[in-house]
Amino acid sequence: MTDEQKLNDLLDAVNSPDHYNQTGMETIHVIRNCMDTNEFQGYLKGNIIKYVARHKHKGMPLKDILKAQWYMGWLVEELTEKEER
């Protein structure tokens, strides 16, 4: 397996892991629908902090940083939508 294939597999595991899509709706969407905007933004910020804080301690630092980046993307989208309203 090439380095590029390994990175693509890692990105797939970060962006859409199978275990978060068992019901036909990704868990992040279920969580979003259960919270108001401020709660969801707090959830996103908490996960960003969690993954950055532990990235050196679980043996897969790149994966944790990519997860933090994934949550950051959601937060940027939420804030962009808020500014557009």
HUVENUR-V59040 format. One record per backbone hydrogen bond with DSSP energy under -1.0 kcal/mol. CO is the residue of the C=O (numbers start at 1). NH is the residue of the N-H. E is the energy in kcal/mol with one decimal. If there is no record, write none. Layout:
co=CO nh=NH e=E
co=CO nh=NH e=E
//
This chain:
co=2 nh=6 e=-2.3
co=3 nh=7 e=-2.4
co=4 nh=8 e=-2.4
co=5 nh=9 e=-2.5
co=6 nh=10 e=-2.3
co=7 nh=11 e=-2.7
co=8 nh=12 e=-2.3
co=9 nh=13 e=-2.1
co=10 nh=14 e=-1.6
co=11 nh=15 e=-3.2
co=12 nh=16 e=-2.1
co=17 nh=20 e=-1.9
co=18 nh=21 e=-1.9
co=20 nh=27 e=-2.0
co=26 nh=29 e=-1.1
co=26 nh=30 e=-1.5
co=27 nh=31 e=-2.9
co=28 nh=32 e=-2.3
co=29 nh=33 e=-2.1
co=32 nh=35 e=-1.1
co=36 nh=40 e=-2.6
co=37 nh=41 e=-2.5
co=38 nh=42 e=-2.1
co=39 nh=43 e=-2.3
co=40 nh=44 e=-2.5
co=41 nh=45 e=-2.6
co=42 nh=46 e=-2.5
co=43 nh=47 e=-2.0
co=44 nh=48 e=-2.2
co=45 nh=49 e=-2.4
co=46 nh=50 e=-2.4
co=47 nh=51 e=-2.5
co=48 nh=52 e=-2.2
co=49 nh=53 e=-2.7
co=50 nh=54 e=-1.7
co=54 nh=57 e=-2.3
co=60 nh=64 e=-1.9
co=61 nh=65 e=-2.3
co=62 nh=66 e=-2.6
co=63 nh=67 e=-2.1
co=64 nh=68 e=-2.3
co=65 nh=69 e=-2.3
co=66 nh=70 e=-2.1
co=67 nh=71 e=-2.3
co=68 nh=72 e=-2.3
co=69 nh=73 e=-2.3
co=70 nh=74 e=-1.6
co=71 nh=75 e=-2.3
co=72 nh=76 e=-2.9
co=73 nh=77 e=-2.2
co=74 nh=78 e=-2.5
co=75 nh=79 e=-2.6
co=76 nh=80 e=-2.4
co=77 nh=81 e=-2.4
co=78 nh=82 e=-2.0
co=79 nh=83 e=-2.1
co=80 nh=84 e=-1.7
//
